């Protein structure tokens, strides 16, 4: 998956459907969600973390609100969604994230 956003834009939501390897929705009941982004090759240097909201737990639907501190530097990044609950930390497949210049 590739996600493109405009540098400096904010006040909108990014929606995701979280699915397992077979394509079935992951039930998000009890999970905390964080979208994390970093420069390719530097996963230890997280540029942005956005806490998500669950829209429909059984269907695996969630959203992340972009504010004015997110996507402030144009470039190509890698992203993933980290799912956390008591005794469990799981991450989705990584995806390409491009922050594009904007006038």
KEROPA-952012 format. One line per 2 residues: number of its first residue (from 0); their letters; for each residue z, x, y of C-alpha. Coordinates in Angstrom, 1 decimal, padded with zeros to 4 digits, always signed. Each point is the difference from the previous one (the first is absolute). Layout:
% residues N
NUM	a	Z:X:Y | ...
% end
This chain:
% residues 103
0	xx	+000.0:+000.0:+000.0 | -000.7:+001.1:+003.6
2	xx	+001.8:-001.4:+003.0 | -001.2:+000.7:+003.5
4	xx	+002.1:-000.8:+003.1 | -000.5:+000.8:+003.7
6	xx	+002.2:+002.6:+001.7 | +002.4:-001.7:+002.5
8	xx	-000.5:-003.6:-001.2 | +003.2:-001.8:-001.0
10	xx	+001.5:-003.4:-000.2 | -001.8:-001.0:-003.2
12	xx	+000.7:-000.1:-003.7 | -001.5:+001.8:-003.0
14	xx	+000.0:-002.2:-003.1 | +000.0:+001.2:-003.6
16	xx	-000.1:-001.5:-003.4 | +002.1:+002.3:-002.3
18	xx	-001.4:+000.0:-003.5 | +000.6:+001.9:-003.3
20	xx	-002.6:+002.1:-001.8 | -001.4:-003.1:-001.7
22	xx	-000.5:-001.8:+003.3 | +002.9:-002.4:-000.4
24	xx	+002.4:-000.6:+003.0 | +003.2:+001.9:+000.0
26	xx	+003.0:-002.3:+000.6 | +001.7:+001.4:+003.1
28	xx	+003.3:-001.8:-000.3 | +002.8:+002.4:+000.9
30	xx	-002.3:+002.8:+001.3 | +000.1:+001.8:+003.3
32	xx	-003.5:+001.0:+001.1 | -001.1:+003.0:+002.1
34	xx	-003.5:+001.0:+000.9 | -000.1:+003.8:+000.4
36	xx	-002.8:+002.2:+001.4 | -000.5:+003.7:+000.0
38	xx	-002.8:+002.6:+000.6 | -001.9:+000.8:-003.2
40	xx	+001.6:+002.9:-001.8 | +003.4:-000.4:+001.8
42	xx	+001.8:-002.9:-001.7 | +003.4:+001.5:+001.1
44	xx	-001.0:-000.5:+003.6 | +000.1:-003.8:+000.5
46	xx	-001.7:-001.0:+003.3 | +000.9:-003.7:-000.1
48	xx	+002.2:-002.3:-002.0 | -000.3:-003.7:+000.5
50	xx	+002.5:-002.4:-001.6 | -001.7:-003.0:-001.6
52	xx	+000.8:-003.7:-000.3 | -000.6:-002.0:-003.2
54	xx	-002.2:-003.0:+000.5 | -000.3:-001.3:-003.6
56	xx	+002.1:+002.0:-002.5 | -001.5:-001.5:-003.2
58	xx	-003.5:+000.6:+001.3 | +000.8:+003.6:+001.2
60	xx	-001.1:-000.8:+003.6 | +001.6:+002.0:+002.8
62	xx	-000.7:+001.0:+003.6 | +000.9:+002.9:+002.3
64	xx	+000.2:-000.5:+003.8 | -001.6:+002.8:+002.0
66	xx	+001.9:+000.9:+003.2 | -000.7:+002.4:+002.8
68	xx	+001.5:+003.0:-001.9 | -002.5:-000.3:-002.9
70	xx	-003.5:+001.5:-000.2 | +000.3:+002.0:+003.2
72	xx	-002.1:+002.9:-001.2 | -003.6:-000.3:-001.1
74	xx	-000.9:+001.6:-003.3 | -000.2:-000.4:-003.7
76	xx	+003.1:-000.7:-001.9 | +001.2:-001.1:-003.5
78	xx	+002.2:-003.1:-000.4 | +002.0:-001.7:-002.7
80	xx	+002.5:-002.9:-000.2 | +003.4:+001.0:-001.4
82	xx	+001.9:-002.8:-001.9 | +003.7:+000.5:-000.3
84	xx	+002.9:-002.0:-001.5 | +003.2:+000.8:-001.8
86	xx	-000.7:+002.9:-002.4 | -003.8:-000.2:+000.5
88	xx	-002.5:+001.8:+002.3 | -003.7:-000.6:-000.6
90	xx	-003.1:+000.8:+002.0 | -003.4:-001.6:+000.1
92	xx	-003.2:+001.9:-000.4 | -000.7:+002.1:+003.1
94	xx	-002.7:-001.1:+002.3 | -002.1:+001.5:+002.8
96	xx	+001.2:-000.8:+003.5 | -002.1:+000.8:+003.0
98	xx	+001.3:-000.3:+003.5 | -003.0:-000.2:+002.2
100	xx	-000.3:+000.9:+003.7 | -000.1:-002.9:+002.4
102	x	-000.8:-000.2:+003.7
% end
